């Protein structure tokens, strides 16, 4: 029976891929780069004159054939609305499982994405998701080589003046960065933006952060004692599931806001399977007591956020970023339930804003398209903690 079921699923997937392949697509757009020479911009991050630093999280762009007009419009609107000091893209920039044997085309899409963000002339960075390295169409290393063409990209494959990094080719993890945010006039480090890569691909199980990644987080915590951190990654950690399970317990979850995708189906909100890695990371969070927010993507239609009390005097905002583009609309071909297709189609895209204040205030809010056809952005479900 299992073999029959597997054959039916495989046949359905092949038919869907064929349909997807022959579907019409728009012409490629040429995005104008900023024109700024690589290395000529000082990307040192500082608090503003108002003592604040604004971050915009975009996630799950998942371009598979072209960078479409609606997606460009909604991302541009979110960037203008949030007016960030830094843009962080938390994985699944592309979905190369649809591009097998088309490496040249994949590079073209990645160059389009890079040119788009470069044109905004705002510092930006990325981590990888479970889709980016799918099917071995292009390596993560090659993707970083393209991203680092931008004069405004923070990160890369070599030592940088603007971040500290951890790369491990054997773990297939490249985008692990500690990005310092300084006080005005490049004073002391006031905050740390921590990027944690997703060391997996679509066809392999996700076992959470690697030992090397956790060691990197611990080493940066020792190097920058007393500095609070906001962490960005793709896959939700086990803390998201714990918070979700205890969302009605005010002792464990002080605040819980936002939308939950399909809660009636017993949704599990973290896919990590290695209990030892999960526990080691969780213990590191407790010991260091410096992460004030973890922001993830992956789960396209969930955008909930909450304040999880991980330990005594140790509260962390856990939040999903809002899916940021309309992509190629592959949901038309891979969702057989009409209500699911309708929900996915009508879901407002956008981003998540995070504001860090010198006085210890720490705020996040969901940014979404009002669906008025003009890409008017609004915000809701604001959460604030003080540290």
N, C-alpha and C positions, 0 to 999 in steps of 0.2 A: 504493500500500500504506500509506504514512504517513497519507494522508487517511482511509482506512478505519479504521486503528488509532485515530486521533484521534477519529473519530465514535463508535467503540465506547466509548472512555474517557469521552467527554462524555455519552453516553447513560447509562452506568453511574452517573456522578456525579449526573445529574438524578434517576434512580430512587432513589439513596441519599438525596438531599436530600428527596425526597417522603416516603420512609419515615421519615426523621428528623423531618420536620415533623408527621407524624401520630402519632408515638410519644407515649405518655403522659408526663406530667411532674407533678412535685410542686407543691404550692401554694407561693406565695411566703412567705418568712419575713420577719417584721419584726424587725430587729436593733435592740436598744436602743443608742443612742449613749452615749458616756461621760457626757453631760450637762455636760461641761466647756466653757466658753466659748472660742471661738477667740481666740487671742492672750493668754490668761490663764495659760498654762503656760510656764515657762522650759525650753526644749528644748536648752539648752546641754549638750553631751555631755562627760563627764569619766571618767577612769579611776576604778575603784572603790578602796576603801580597801585592797584586796589588790593594787593595782597592775595590775589587769586590766580589759579591756573586752570584752564578749561581743556578738557579732553573730549573728543567725539569718537565713540566706537561705532564702526560700521562692520557688518558681518555677513557671511554667506552670500557673497556677490554671485558666485557660481556661473560665470559666463561659459558658454559651451560652443558658441558659434560666432557671435558678434556682440559688440557692446551697444545695446539698443538705446533708442532715444528716451524712452520712459525711464529707464534705469539711470541714465545720465542726468535727467531732469530731477529725479527724486534725490539722488546723492548730492547734486549741486545745491538743491534747496535745503537739505539737511545741514550741509556745511555752512551755507550762508546764515541759516537760522541759529546754529550753535556758535558760530564765530570762534572756532577752537584754536588753542595754541598748539595742539597736537592731534593728529588723526591716527587712530589705531584700528587696523583691519584684522579681525580675529578669525581668519581662516576660511577655507573654501572659496578662494578667489576664482578658481576655475573648476570645471568638472571634466577632466580629460578622458574619463571612461567612454565618452561619446566621440573621442578624437583619436582612437587607436590608429596608428600608422600615419598620423598627420602632425608630426612634430613641428614642421614649418608653420602650419596654421596655428598651432598652440602657441608658438613663440609670438606670432603676430597678435594674438589676443592679449598675451601678457604685456607686449609693448604698448598696446592700446590702453590697458589698465594703468600702466606706469606713466604714460604720457598724460592721462587724465588727471592723476593725482599730482604729478609734477606741475601741471598748469595752474593748480590752485595756489602754489607758492606758500604752502603751509607745511611744516615738518610732519612727516608721516612714517609709519612703520607697519610691519605685518608679522603675524605668525601663520603657520600652515594648519590646515584642517585635515580631516580624513579623506577628502576628495582630491586635494591638490596633487598628490603623488600617485593617483590611481592608475593602474594598468601599466605603469612604467613608461608612459608616453614621453614624459620629460622629468628629469631629476629635480629634486628640491634645490640642489646646488645651482643648477642652470637657471631656475626661477629667480633665485636671489641675485644671480649675475645680471639678470634683466632689471629687477627692481632697483638695484644700486646704481643704475644709469641716471636716476633722477637726482638732481642737485639737492632735493629736499628730503631724500630718504635717509632715515637714521637706522643704521644696522649695516649688514654686509658680511663678507667673507674674510675681511682683514680687520686689523685693529683699528678702532675708531676713536676720535677725540670726544665723541658725544655719547658713548655708551660703553659698557663693559659687556662682553659676550661669552657665550659657551657654545661651542660647536663640537658635535661628535658624529662623524660620518658613519660609524658602525651602528649607532643608534638611529641613524637617519633623522637627526634633529639638528637644525641649523639656526632657527630664529629664537634664541634665548638671550634676552637683553635686560640689563639694568640701566635705565635711562635716568640720570639725575636731573632734578629740577631745582635750580639754585634760588637763593634769595636774590633780591634786586642787586645789581652790580656784581653778579657772580660771587655772592657771599657764600655762606655755608649751604650744604645740600639741605633743602627744605622738604623734599618729597622724592620718592622713587617710583618710576613707572616700570613695572616688571612684566616682560613679555615671556611667556612660556610656550614653546612649540608643542605641536601634537605629533608625537613620534609614532605615527602609524599611517596606513593607507586604507583605502576603501575595502580591500580584500583581506585585511589582516585584523585580528582582534586588538582592541585598544586596552592596554594594561596600565593606564595611568602614566604619571610622570616617571621617567627613568631615574635610577640612582644618581646618575650624573647631573640631571636637572635639579633634583632635590639638593644635592651637594652644592650646586651653584647658588641656589636660593639661600642656603644656610651660610655660605661664604660671604655673600653680599650683605646678609643681615649682620654678620660680625664686623664687616668692613665699615658699614654705615649704621652704627648703633643709635637707637633712638629715632631713626628716620622712618616715618610711616610710608607704606607702599600701597599702590593700587596695582592689582595683577590682572593681566589679560591673557586669555588662552581660548582654545576652541571648544574642547569637550568639557562638559560640566564635571566637577569633582564630586566625590561621594557626599560632601557637605550639602550639595543641592538636594539630594534625595532625603537626607536627614532633616533639612529645613522643611521640605515639602511635607514629609510625614508628620512633622510636629507643628505645622503652620497655625494650629489653633491653640497651641500651648504658649501663653505669653511669657512664661519663664524662659523658654528656649528660643522662641521667635518673637521678638518684640514688635516687629512690623511685618506685614505681608501684603503686597499689592500686586495687581496686574492680572494678566490672562493666563490660563493654563490650557495647554493643548490636550484635548481628549482625556480629561481626568477620569471619566467613567470607564475607561479601558484599563485602569490600573497602571497608568504610565509610570515607567521607571526613569527618573530624571538624570541618572548618570550611567554611562556605559562602561566604566572602568571595572575590570574583572580581577585585577591582581590585588587581593586584600592586603598583602604585606606592603606593597607600594602605597596603597591608599592610606594605610595606618601610619606609615613613616611620614608621608606628607602632612597628614592631619596633626601628628605630634609636633612636626616642625612649625606649623602654624601656631600651635599653642605655646611652644617654647619661645619662639621669637616675638610673638605678640606684636607684630608690626604691619600685618596686612589688614587694611581697612576696607578693602573691596575686592571681590573676584568677579570678573566680567567675562562671559562666555557667549558662544554662538551655538551652532550645531542643530538646535531644536527649533526649526524655522517658525513655528506658530506659537511658541511660548514666549512671553516677555515678562514673566513675573519677577519680582525682586523682593527681598526681605532682609531683615536684620537678624542674623543668626548669632546667638550667644554661645560661642564655642568653648568658653571657659570664663573663670572669674575675671571681671574687668577686661574682657576680650570679646568684643563684638565685631562682626564682619558683615558688610553688605554683600549679599550674593545676588547677582542679577544677570538675566539673559539680555543680550543685545537684540534689538529688533532687526529682522531680516531687511537688508538695505536696497535690494534691487528686484526688478520684475524678471530679470534674466530672459532666457529663451522660452519660458513657459513649458518646460518639460512635464510639468504636472498634468498637462492636457493628455499626455500619452501614458503616464505611469500611475495614475489614480483612477481606478475603475469605479469608485463610488462617486456619484454625482454630487452629493453633499460635500464630500471632501474637496472635489475640484472647485466647487463654488466658494468654499471657505478659503482655499488657497488663493484663488483668483482675486477675491475681494479684500484680502488681508492688507491693511495699510502698511506700506514699507516706510523705512526711516532710519533711525539710529538710536543711540543712547548717549546722553551727555553726562559727564562727571566733572564736578567742580571741587577743587581742593583749595582751602583757605589757610592763610598763614596763622589764623587764630585757632586752628584745629577743627573748623567746620568741614564737613565732608558730605557732599550732596550729589545725588544722581536722579535723573528723570528720563522718562521714555519720550522720544521724539517721533512723531508719525505724520504721514501725509493725511490731510483732511479729506482727500478723495473728491475735491471740488473741481478737478480737471486743471487746476492752476498750480498744483504742487505747493499749496499753502501748508506750512508745517505748524503743528501745535505740539504741546507737551502735556504730560499728565503723570500721575503716580510718583510724585516727587518724594524722595526719602532723604532725610538728613540725620547724621549722627555727629556727635562732638567727641573729640579725643584729646 
